[in-house]
């Protein structure tokens, strides 16, 4: 070991600025590694920054077609560590699934003969904490302790032996004797989230009760993570450990990069998995929950038809005005495609009306009946289409399906398409009982029950609002960012709650902006338009000023420096990389569906701003069929 270099040894650069450099400057290997870490984790080596970095920034994909109990248990603990670190502002780097290989020398007893062997393995979790040092965790999914706990302890011993070998390899000869003493300051723990402390007995570790929530883990942390000896972990040692464990696995922890990568993967998965449904079936009902890709499939099929049949009229009908504006923008290059809302069609056919405001439910249904009666007498060809596509069928009212049949010019001699999409889990328009989707439609509909537009974390958060009868499941293994809960709202009055919530939103948006997330990729969703209008006003007047736009403005004349703020109902059918749900109606039995709709608008990062009381209501909610 005499000839081993100190930790800060010098190496030549691997490249020269130009061929005229005969003596290129030397540079520390550690300096290069630290620079790489800084690019992906800004502020990591600043002692004043109290922030947790998790590497990788999202949990690895979990295959959907295999027994993955062990992976899901590791993901559970990954999520706990992430939430704990963010909530308590721990100055640490969490590294998941880090492989090691160290050459170890072992002297035979009574001789000077050293036997060498490779020590290989994998660290489940390594924490490099600015003040507490290096902490190892080995996670086991077992329900009981004996065998699994023993195996975890053996793995922790290997973890610590590998670190000892690393330290000896990098240390000067005169420091070799201090290594063993230093290593006693780095603890390791078995983590068994499925095993109760009662079954664990007197064993040391982190068990079910200790990691049930981030708050419970915080309590366990304070009682168990104590650095023996010197209370401070030196800056030099901290940087060395980050280089040892984190740098080889480094990927960007910047939100903008993580979200963009996740978004691109979900878009590709949507295309790969749904292209098979582009088959030649002229007339069909298609049902599926939000996130299953219904709107994507509608758009792709309509574009395909518009290209190959440019002289045939295509109608795309939906309920929500912002969604209709988005679809119209997507089809602006196809003159044979008309995008209309259900209401605009009714008003056009009826004539003499500009809106449905003030009409009762019965009056609205009668209006549909009158339009169905009048349409056969209308000679205007703008109400006749060779192909009709309907989105949001569950939100129509009256005998709307009869109206669709009249708008569609069917033919026995030509293949003419009529695809009707609906979500039989939701009906978010305020129209009373769900009488708009018939049992015949439900029974004959093709199912799209695999979720491809949300990450696994978002799906697992929203699925409790899905009817179990749908059989919905995730269609991929992309875990994505953990859902972030900010449950610090505590105002007694509605105005106090709204004021608190708006300030929380301001902070979250400012943090995302610092992480280089494009503002137009963020939407804040509220329960109704009055609240969203007030939030817009408050965000623009406070400090820092946050530019805002509603859903229609974001489509018609988008401002990329502004976030979108609107109601859940008006944003239905649209999506964003980042969704911030402001005070969702967890305790409102009449509007539970809004929670599912709001959560499912999100591609990559879901932030929920609520109170502790309402979060508890969410956690205890069970869907009743």
C-alpha positions as CSV (number, residue, x, y, z in Angstrom):
1,X,0.0,0.0,0.0
2,X,3.1,2.2,0.2
3,X,2.9,3.3,-3.4
4,X,-0.8,4.3,-3.3
5,X,-1.4,8.0,-4.0
6,X,-3.2,10.3,-1.6
7,X,-6.9,11.1,-2.2
8,X,-6.0,14.4,-4.0
9,X,-3.6,12.8,-6.6
10,X,-3.0,14.7,-9.9
11,X,-3.7,13.4,-13.4
12,X,-3.2,14.9,-16.8
13,X,-6.3,16.1,-18.7
14,X,-7.5,13.6,-21.3
15,X,-7.6,16.2,-24.0
16,X,-5.8,19.4,-25.0
17,X,-7.4,22.7,-26.0
18,X,-5.3,22.6,-29.2
19,X,-2.2,20.9,-30.6
20,X,0.1,23.8,-29.6
21,X,-0.2,22.8,-26.0
22,X,3.0,20.9,-25.3
23,X,2.5,21.0,-21.5
24,X,-1.2,20.7,-20.8
25,X,-2.2,21.8,-17.3
26,X,-2.7,19.1,-14.7
27,X,-6.0,18.6,-12.9
28,X,-7.1,16.8,-9.9
29,X,-9.3,13.7,-10.6
30,X,-11.4,14.7,-7.6
31,X,-11.9,18.2,-9.1
32,X,-13.2,16.7,-12.3
33,X,-15.6,14.4,-10.5
34,X,-16.8,17.2,-8.2
35,X,-17.4,19.4,-11.3
36,X,-19.6,16.6,-12.8
37,X,-21.6,16.3,-9.6
38,X,-22.1,20.0,-9.4
39,X,-23.6,20.1,-12.9
40,X,-26.3,17.7,-11.9
41,X,-26.7,18.6,-8.2
42,X,-26.1,22.3,-7.9
43,X,-25.2,23.3,-4.3
44,X,-24.4,19.8,-3.1
45,X,-21.0,20.9,-1.7
46,X,-22.1,24.2,-0.2
47,X,-22.4,23.7,3.6
48,X,-25.1,26.4,3.8
49,X,-27.4,24.5,1.4
50,X,-29.9,22.3,3.3
51,X,-31.2,20.0,0.6
52,X,-31.6,16.3,-0.2
53,X,-30.4,14.9,-3.5
54,X,-31.6,11.4,-4.5
55,X,-29.6,9.4,-7.1
56,X,-31.1,8.3,-9.3
57,X,-33.7,11.1,-9.1
58,X,-36.5,8.6,-10.0
59,X,-36.8,5.0,-8.9
60,X,-35.8,2.5,-11.6
61,X,-38.6,1.0,-13.8
62,X,-40.6,-1.8,-12.2
63,X,-41.6,-4.4,-14.8
64,X,-45.3,-5.0,-14.8
65,X,-45.3,-8.7,-15.6
66,X,-43.2,-10.2,-12.9
67,X,-43.3,-10.7,-9.1
68,X,-41.6,-7.5,-7.8
69,X,-42.3,-7.6,-4.1
70,X,-38.6,-6.9,-3.3
71,X,-38.4,-3.9,-5.8
72,X,-41.7,-2.4,-4.5
73,X,-40.4,-2.6,-0.9
74,X,-37.2,-0.8,-2.0
75,X,-39.4,1.7,-3.8
76,X,-41.4,2.2,-0.6
77,X,-38.3,3.0,1.4
78,X,-36.9,5.2,-1.5
79,X,-40.1,7.2,-1.3
80,X,-39.9,7.5,2.5
81,X,-36.3,8.7,2.4
82,X,-37.2,11.2,-0.4
83,X,-40.1,12.7,1.5
84,X,-38.2,12.7,4.8
85,X,-35.3,14.5,3.2
86,X,-37.4,17.1,1.5
87,X,-39.6,17.7,4.5
88,X,-36.9,18.1,7.1
89,X,-34.4,19.7,4.7
90,X,-31.6,17.1,5.4
91,X,-28.2,18.1,3.9
92,X,-27.6,14.7,2.3
93,X,-27.2,12.7,-0.8
94,X,-29.1,9.4,-1.0
95,X,-27.7,6.8,-3.4
96,X,-29.8,3.8,-4.4
97,X,-28.5,0.5,-5.7
98,X,-24.8,1.2,-5.8
99,X,-22.6,-1.7,-6.9
100,X,-19.1,-2.1,-5.4
101,X,-16.0,-4.1,-6.1
102,X,-12.9,-3.7,-3.9
103,X,-9.7,-5.7,-3.8
104,X,-9.2,-6.7,-0.2
105,X,-6.0,-8.0,1.3
106,X,-6.3,-10.4,4.2
107,X,-3.2,-11.5,6.2
108,X,-3.2,-15.1,7.4
109,X,-2.8,-15.4,11.2
110,X,0.8,-15.6,12.4
111,X,2.3,-14.9,9.0
112,X,3.2,-12.0,6.7
113,X,1.4,-13.6,3.8
114,X,-1.4,-11.5,2.4
115,X,-4.2,-13.2,0.5
116,X,-6.1,-11.0,-1.9
117,X,-9.7,-11.4,-3.1
118,X,-12.4,-9.3,-4.7
119,X,-15.2,-8.1,-2.4
120,X,-18.3,-7.6,-4.6
121,X,-21.9,-6.6,-3.8
122,X,-24.5,-3.9,-3.9
123,X,-25.4,-1.2,-1.5
124,X,-29.3,-1.0,-1.3
125,X,-29.0,2.6,0.0
126,X,-26.1,4.7,1.0
127,X,-26.6,8.1,2.6
128,X,-23.8,10.6,2.6
129,X,-24.9,13.1,5.2
130,X,-23.1,16.4,5.7
131,X,-23.0,16.0,9.5
132,X,-23.8,12.4,10.2
133,X,-21.4,10.8,7.8
134,X,-22.1,7.6,5.8
135,X,-25.1,5.4,6.6
136,X,-25.9,2.1,5.0
137,X,-29.4,0.6,4.7
138,X,-30.2,-2.9,3.4
139,X,-33.9,-3.4,2.6
140,X,-35.7,-6.7,3.0
141,X,-39.3,-7.4,2.0
142,X,-39.8,-10.3,4.4
143,X,-42.7,-10.3,6.9
144,X,-40.6,-12.1,9.6
145,X,-37.2,-11.4,10.8
146,X,-34.9,-14.3,11.4
147,X,-33.4,-15.3,8.1
148,X,-33.9,-12.0,6.3
149,X,-32.6,-9.9,9.1
150,X,-29.4,-12.1,9.4
151,X,-28.9,-11.8,5.6
152,X,-29.3,-8.0,5.8
153,X,-26.7,-7.7,8.6
154,X,-24.3,-9.8,6.6
155,X,-24.8,-7.5,3.7
156,X,-24.2,-4.4,5.9
157,X,-21.0,-5.9,7.1
158,X,-19.9,-6.2,3.5
159,X,-21.0,-2.6,2.9
160,X,-18.7,-1.5,5.7
161,X,-15.9,-3.8,4.7
162,X,-16.0,-2.3,1.2
163,X,-15.8,1.2,2.5
164,X,-12.9,0.3,4.8
165,X,-11.1,-1.2,1.8
166,X,-11.7,2.0,-0.2
167,X,-10.4,4.2,2.6
168,X,-7.3,2.2,3.0
169,X,-6.7,2.3,-0.7
170,X,-7.0,6.1,-0.8
171,X,-5.1,6.9,2.4
172,X,-1.5,7.5,3.1
173,X,0.5,4.9,4.9
174,X,0.7,6.9,8.1
175,X,-3.1,7.1,8.2
176,X,-3.8,3.4,7.9
177,X,-4.1,2.8,11.6
178,X,-6.9,5.4,11.9
179,X,-9.1,3.7,9.3
180,X,-10.6,1.1,11.6
181,X,-11.4,3.8,14.2
182,X,-13.0,6.0,11.5
183,X,-15.2,3.2,10.2
184,X,-16.9,2.7,13.6
185,X,-18.6,6.1,13.0
186,X,-20.5,4.8,9.9
187,X,-23.5,2.8,11.0
188,X,-25.6,0.4,9.0
189,X,-29.2,-0.8,9.5
190,X,-31.5,-3.5,8.3
191,X,-34.8,-2.1,6.9
192,X,-37.9,-4.3,7.0
193,X,-41.0,-2.2,6.2
194,X,-43.3,-5.3,6.2
195,X,-42.1,-6.6,9.6
196,X,-43.5,-5.2,12.9
197,X,-41.2,-4.2,15.7
198,X,-43.0,-6.7,17.9
199,X,-41.8,-9.6,15.7
200,X,-38.3,-8.0,15.5
201,X,-37.9,-8.3,19.3
202,X,-34.7,-6.6,20.5
203,X,-33.1,-6.5,17.1
204,X,-31.6,-3.2,15.9
205,X,-33.1,-1.9,12.7
206,X,-35.8,0.1,11.0
207,X,-39.1,-1.8,11.0
208,X,-42.8,-1.3,9.9
209,X,-43.7,1.2,12.5
210,X,-40.5,3.2,12.0
211,X,-41.1,3.9,8.3
212,X,-44.9,3.9,8.1
213,X,-44.7,7.7,7.2
214,X,-42.0,10.3,6.8
215,X,-42.9,11.7,10.2
216,X,-42.4,8.2,11.8
217,X,-39.0,7.8,10.1
218,X,-38.0,11.3,11.3
219,X,-38.6,10.1,14.8
220,X,-36.6,6.9,14.2
221,X,-33.8,8.9,12.6
222,X,-33.5,11.3,15.6
223,X,-33.2,8.3,18.0
224,X,-30.8,6.2,16.0
225,X,-28.6,8.3,13.7
226,X,-25.9,9.6,16.0
227,X,-22.3,10.0,14.7
228,X,-20.0,8.4,17.2
229,X,-16.8,10.3,18.1
230,X,-16.4,13.7,16.3
231,X,-19.8,15.2,15.8
232,X,-18.8,16.9,12.6
233,X,-18.2,15.1,9.2
234,X,-15.4,17.1,7.5
235,X,-16.0,18.8,4.2
236,X,-13.1,17.0,2.7
237,X,-14.4,13.6,3.8
238,X,-18.0,14.5,2.7
239,X,-16.8,15.3,-0.8
240,X,-14.6,12.2,-1.0
241,X,-17.6,10.0,-0.1
242,X,-19.8,11.7,-2.6
243,X,-17.1,11.0,-5.3
244,X,-16.9,7.4,-4.1
245,X,-20.6,6.5,-4.0
246,X,-22.6,9.1,-6.0
247,X,-20.4,10.3,-8.9
248,X,-20.3,7.0,-10.8
249,X,-24.1,6.8,-10.9
250,X,-24.7,10.5,-11.4
251,X,-27.6,11.6,-13.5
252,X,-29.1,15.0,-13.4
253,X,-31.2,15.8,-10.4
254,X,-32.5,19.0,-12.0
255,X,-36.3,18.9,-12.1
256,X,-36.3,20.2,-15.7
257,X,-34.1,17.3,-17.0
258,X,-35.9,14.6,-14.9
259,X,-39.4,15.8,-16.0
260,X,-38.4,16.2,-19.7
261,X,-36.9,12.7,-19.7
262,X,-40.0,11.2,-18.1
263,X,-42.3,13.0,-20.4
264,X,-40.5,11.8,-23.5
265,X,-40.6,8.2,-22.3
266,X,-44.4,8.4,-21.6
267,X,-45.1,9.9,-25.0
268,X,-43.1,7.1,-26.7
269,X,-44.8,4.4,-24.6
270,X,-48.2,5.8,-25.5
271,X,-47.4,5.5,-29.2
272,X,-45.9,2.0,-28.8
273,X,-48.7,0.6,-26.8
274,X,-51.7,2.2,-28.5
275,X,-50.7,2.0,-32.2
276,X,-52.2,-1.5,-32.2
277,X,-55.6,0.0,-31.6
278,X,-55.5,2.0,-34.8
279,X,-57.0,-1.0,-36.6
280,X,-59.8,-0.8,-39.2
281,X,-62.9,-0.9,-37.0
282,X,-65.4,1.7,-38.5
283,X,-67.9,2.0,-35.7
284,X,-67.2,1.4,-32.0
285,X,-67.5,2.6,-28.4
286,X,-64.2,2.9,-26.5
287,X,-64.1,3.2,-22.7
288,X,-61.2,3.8,-20.4
289,X,-60.1,5.9,-17.4
290,X,-58.2,9.1,-17.7
291,X,-54.5,8.4,-18.6
292,X,-55.3,5.4,-20.8
293,X,-54.7,7.5,-24.0
294,X,-58.2,7.9,-25.3
295,X,-57.7,11.4,-26.6
296,X,-54.3,10.4,-28.2
297,X,-55.9,7.5,-30.0
298,X,-58.8,9.7,-31.2
299,X,-56.3,12.3,-32.6
300,X,-54.1,9.8,-34.3
301,X,-57.0,8.0,-36.0
302,X,-58.6,11.3,-37.1
303,X,-55.3,12.5,-38.5
304,X,-54.8,9.3,-40.4
305,X,-58.3,9.6,-42.0
306,X,-57.8,13.3,-42.7
307,X,-54.7,12.4,-44.7
308,X,-56.1,9.5,-46.8
309,X,-59.6,11.0,-47.3
310,X,-59.0,14.8,-47.7
311,X,-62.4,15.3,-49.4
312,X,-64.5,13.7,-46.6
313,X,-65.7,15.7,-43.7
314,X,-64.6,14.7,-40.2
315,X,-66.3,16.0,-37.0
316,X,-64.5,15.9,-33.6
317,X,-66.9,16.6,-30.8
318,X,-66.0,17.1,-27.1
319,X,-67.6,18.8,-24.1
320,X,-64.9,21.0,-22.7
321,X,-64.2,24.3,-24.5
322,X,-60.4,24.4,-23.6
323,X,-60.1,20.8,-24.9
324,X,-61.9,21.8,-28.1
325,X,-59.5,24.7,-28.6
326,X,-56.5,22.4,-28.1
327,X,-57.9,19.8,-30.6
328,X,-58.6,22.6,-33.1
329,X,-55.0,23.8,-32.9
330,X,-53.8,20.2,-33.4
331,X,-55.9,19.9,-36.6
332,X,-55.5,23.4,-38.0
333,X,-53.6,22.0,-41.1
334,X,-56.6,19.7,-42.0
335,X,-59.4,21.8,-43.6
336,X,-61.7,18.8,-43.7
337,X,-61.7,18.5,-39.9
338,X,-64.2,20.4,-37.8
339,X,-63.7,20.5,-34.0
340,X,-66.8,21.6,-32.0
341,X,-68.1,21.4,-28.5
342,X,-71.3,19.6,-27.8
343,X,-72.9,22.9,-26.6
344,X,-71.8,24.8,-29.7
345,X,-73.4,22.2,-31.9
346,X,-76.7,22.5,-30.0
347,X,-76.7,26.2,-30.2
348,X,-75.9,26.1,-33.9
349,X,-78.7,23.7,-34.7
350,X,-81.3,25.3,-32.5
351,X,-80.5,28.9,-33.5
352,X,-81.5,32.0,-31.6
353,X,-79.4,31.2,-28.5
354,X,-75.9,32.2,-27.4
355,X,-75.4,30.0,-24.3
356,X,-77.1,27.5,-22.0
357,X,-76.7,29.7,-18.9
358,X,-79.8,29.8,-16.7
359,X,-81.3,26.6,-18.2
360,X,-82.3,23.8,-15.8
361,X,-81.1,20.2,-16.3
362,X,-84.5,19.3,-17.8
363,X,-84.4,22.3,-20.1
364,X,-81.0,21.3,-21.4
365,X,-82.2,17.8,-22.0
366,X,-85.2,19.1,-23.9
367,X,-82.9,21.3,-26.0
368,X,-81.1,18.1,-27.1
369,X,-84.4,16.5,-27.9
370,X,-85.5,19.5,-30.0
371,X,-82.2,19.4,-31.9
372,X,-82.6,15.7,-32.7
373,X,-86.1,16.4,-33.9
374,X,-85.0,19.4,-36.0
375,X,-81.7,18.1,-37.5
376,X,-83.3,15.8,-40.2
377,X,-85.0,18.9,-41.6
378,X,-81.8,21.0,-41.7
379,X,-80.4,21.1,-45.3
380,X,-77.1,22.8,-44.3
381,X,-74.3,20.3,-45.1
382,X,-72.2,21.6,-42.3
383,X,-74.1,19.3,-40.0
384,X,-73.4,16.2,-42.0
385,X,-70.0,14.3,-41.7
386,X,-68.6,11.2,-43.2
387,X,-66.7,10.5,-40.0
388,X,-67.5,11.4,-36.4
389,X,-65.3,11.2,-33.3
390,X,-66.6,11.9,-29.9
391,X,-64.5,12.5,-26.8
392,X,-65.8,12.9,-23.2
393,X,-69.0,11.1,-24.0
394,X,-69.7,10.7,-20.2
395,X,-70.2,14.5,-19.9
396,X,-72.9,14.8,-22.6
397,X,-76.5,15.0,-21.6
398,X,-79.9,14.1,-22.9
399,X,-80.3,11.8,-26.0
400,X,-76.9,13.0,-27.3
401,X,-76.0,9.7,-28.9
402,X,-79.1,10.1,-31.2
403,X,-77.7,13.5,-32.2
404,X,-74.3,11.9,-33.0
405,X,-76.1,9.3,-35.2
406,X,-77.8,12.0,-37.2
407,X,-74.6,14.0,-37.7
408,X,-72.9,10.9,-39.0
409,X,-73.5,10.0,-42.7
410,X,-73.3,6.3,-42.6
411,X,-72.9,4.3,-45.8
412,X,-73.1,0.6,-46.7
413,X,-70.8,1.2,-49.7
414,X,-67.9,3.0,-47.9
415,X,-66.1,2.6,-44.6
416,X,-67.2,5.5,-42.5
417,X,-66.0,5.9,-39.0
418,X,-67.9,6.7,-35.8
419,X,-65.8,6.3,-32.7
420,X,-67.2,7.4,-29.3
421,X,-64.9,7.6,-26.4
422,X,-66.0,7.8,-22.8
423,X,-64.8,7.3,-19.2
424,X,-67.2,5.2,-17.3
425,X,-65.5,6.2,-14.0
426,X,-66.2,9.9,-14.2
427,X,-68.9,12.4,-15.0
428,X,-67.6,15.8,-13.7
429,X,-70.0,18.2,-15.4
430,X,-72.7,19.3,-12.9
431,X,-75.6,17.5,-14.6
432,X,-77.0,15.2,-11.9
433,X,-77.3,11.4,-12.2
434,X,-75.2,9.5,-14.7
435,X,-77.9,8.7,-17.3
436,X,-75.9,9.7,-20.3
437,X,-74.0,6.4,-20.9
438,X,-76.3,3.5,-21.5
439,X,-75.6,-0.1,-20.3
440,X,-75.6,-1.2,-23.9
441,X,-72.8,1.3,-24.7
442,X,-70.8,0.1,-21.6
443,X,-71.2,-3.6,-22.4
444,X,-70.3,-3.3,-26.1
445,X,-67.4,-0.8,-25.6
446,X,-63.8,-1.8,-26.3
447,X,-61.7,-1.5,-23.1
448,X,-58.7,0.7,-22.6
449,X,-57.8,-0.1,-19.0
450,X,-54.1,0.2,-19.1
451,X,-52.8,3.6,-17.9
452,X,-50.0,4.9,-20.1
453,X,-50.1,8.7,-19.7
454,X,-49.3,8.9,-16.0
455,X,-46.2,7.6,-14.1
456,X,-46.6,4.7,-11.6
457,X,-46.4,7.1,-8.7
458,X,-49.2,9.3,-10.0
459,X,-51.4,6.2,-10.9
460,X,-50.9,4.8,-7.4
461,X,-52.0,8.1,-5.9
462,X,-55.1,8.5,-8.1
463,X,-56.2,4.9,-8.4
464,X,-58.1,4.9,-5.1
465,X,-60.7,7.1,-6.9
466,X,-61.0,4.5,-9.7
467,X,-63.8,2.0,-9.5
468,X,-62.3,-1.5,-8.8
469,X,-64.8,-2.9,-11.4
470,X,-62.8,-1.1,-14.2
471,X,-59.8,-3.4,-13.7
472,X,-57.5,-0.4,-14.5
473,X,-53.8,-1.1,-14.1
474,X,-50.5,0.6,-15.0
475,X,-49.3,-0.2,-18.5
476,X,-45.6,0.4,-18.0
477,X,-42.9,0.5,-15.3
478,X,-41.9,4.2,-15.3
479,X,-42.1,5.2,-11.7
480,X,-41.3,8.9,-12.2
481,X,-41.1,11.5,-9.4
482,X,-42.7,10.9,-6.1
483,X,-46.0,12.6,-5.5
484,X,-45.2,15.6,-3.2
485,X,-47.6,16.4,-0.4
486,X,-47.6,19.9,1.2
487,X,-50.1,19.5,4.0
488,X,-49.4,22.7,5.9
489,X,-52.6,24.6,5.2
490,X,-54.4,25.4,8.4
491,X,-56.6,28.4,8.0
492,X,-59.9,28.5,9.7
493,X,-61.8,30.5,7.0
494,X,-62.0,29.9,3.3
495,X,-60.1,33.1,2.6
496,X,-57.3,32.2,5.1
497,X,-56.9,28.8,3.5
498,X,-56.8,30.3,0.0
499,X,-54.2,32.8,1.1
500,X,-52.0,30.1,2.7
501,X,-52.5,27.9,-0.3
502,X,-51.5,30.6,-2.8
503,X,-48.3,31.3,-0.9
504,X,-47.4,27.6,-0.9
505,X,-48.0,27.6,-4.6
506,X,-45.8,30.6,-5.1
507,X,-43.0,28.9,-3.2
508,X,-43.4,25.6,-5.1
509,X,-43.4,27.4,-8.5
510,X,-40.4,29.4,-7.5
511,X,-38.5,26.3,-6.6
512,X,-39.4,24.7,-9.9
513,X,-38.3,27.8,-11.7
514,X,-34.9,27.6,-9.9
515,X,-34.7,24.0,-11.2
516,X,-35.1,25.4,-14.7
517,X,-38.6,24.0,-15.3
518,X,-40.4,25.8,-18.1
519,X,-43.3,27.8,-16.5
520,X,-45.7,26.8,-19.3
521,X,-45.3,23.2,-18.3
522,X,-46.9,23.9,-14.9
523,X,-50.6,24.1,-14.2
524,X,-52.4,24.9,-10.9
525,X,-55.8,23.3,-10.6
526,X,-58.5,24.5,-8.2
527,X,-62.1,23.3,-7.4
528,X,-63.8,26.1,-9.3
529,X,-63.2,29.1,-11.6
530,X,-63.8,31.7,-8.9
531,X,-60.9,30.3,-6.8
532,X,-58.6,30.0,-9.8
533,X,-59.3,33.7,-10.7
534,X,-58.4,34.8,-7.2
535,X,-55.3,32.7,-7.2
536,X,-54.2,34.3,-10.5
537,X,-54.7,37.8,-9.1
538,X,-52.8,37.0,-5.8
539,X,-49.9,35.3,-7.6
540,X,-49.4,38.3,-9.9
541,X,-49.6,40.8,-7.1
542,X,-47.3,39.2,-4.5
543,X,-43.6,38.7,-4.4
544,X,-42.0,37.1,-6.3
545,X,-44.6,37.9,-9.0
546,X,-45.8,34.8,-10.9
547,X,-47.2,35.3,-14.4
548,X,-50.4,33.3,-15.0
549,X,-52.8,32.4,-17.8
550,X,-56.0,30.4,-17.9
551,X,-56.4,27.2,-20.0
552,X,-57.8,29.0,-23.0
553,X,-55.1,31.7,-23.0
554,X,-52.4,29.0,-22.7
555,X,-53.8,27.4,-25.9
556,X,-54.8,30.4,-28.0
557,X,-51.8,32.7,-27.2
558,X,-49.4,30.8,-25.0
559,X,-47.0,32.7,-22.7
560,X,-44.1,30.4,-22.0
561,X,-43.1,32.5,-19.0
562,X,-46.5,32.0,-17.4
563,X,-48.0,29.1,-15.5
564,X,-51.6,28.0,-16.2
565,X,-54.2,28.4,-13.4
566,X,-57.7,27.0,-13.9
567,X,-60.4,24.8,-12.5
568,X,-60.2,21.0,-12.7
569,X,-63.4,20.9,-14.7
570,X,-62.1,23.3,-17.4
571,X,-58.8,21.5,-17.7
572,X,-60.4,18.1,-18.2
573,X,-58.9,16.4,-21.2
574,X,-55.7,18.4,-21.1
575,X,-52.3,17.5,-19.5
576,X,-49.2,19.1,-18.2
577,X,-45.8,17.8,-17.0
578,X,-46.4,19.4,-13.6
579,X,-49.8,19.6,-11.8
580,X,-50.3,21.5,-8.5
581,X,-53.6,20.6,-7.0
582,X,-54.6,23.4,-4.7
583,X,-57.0,22.3,-1.9
584,X,-58.6,19.4,-3.8
585,X,-62.0,18.3,-2.4
586,X,-60.9,15.2,-0.4
587,X,-63.8,15.8,2.1
588,X,-66.5,16.5,-0.5
589,X,-68.5,13.4,-1.2
590,X,-70.3,15.0,-4.1
591,X,-67.1,15.9,-5.9
592,X,-64.8,12.9,-5.3
593,X,-64.4,12.4,-9.0
594,X,-62.7,15.8,-9.3
595,X,-59.8,14.4,-7.3
596,X,-59.2,11.6,-9.8
597,X,-59.6,13.9,-12.8
598,X,-57.2,16.5,-11.3
599,X,-54.5,13.9,-10.4
600,X,-54.7,12.3,-13.8
601,X,-54.0,15.6,-15.6
602,X,-50.4,15.1,-14.6
603,X,-47.7,13.5,-16.7
604,X,-44.6,13.6,-14.4
605,X,-44.8,15.6,-11.1
606,X,-47.9,15.9,-8.9
607,X,-47.8,18.4,-6.0
608,X,-50.8,18.3,-3.7
609,X,-51.4,21.4,-1.4
610,X,-53.8,20.6,1.4
611,X,-54.2,20.3,5.2
612,X,-53.2,17.5,7.4
613,X,-56.9,16.8,8.1
614,X,-57.8,16.5,4.5
615,X,-54.8,14.4,3.7
616,X,-56.0,12.0,6.4
617,X,-59.4,11.9,4.7
618,X,-57.6,11.0,1.4
619,X,-55.6,8.3,3.1
620,X,-58.7,6.7,4.7
621,X,-60.9,7.0,1.6
622,X,-62.2,3.7,0.0
623,X,-64.1,3.6,-3.2
624,X,-67.6,2.2,-2.8
625,X,-69.0,0.6,-6.0
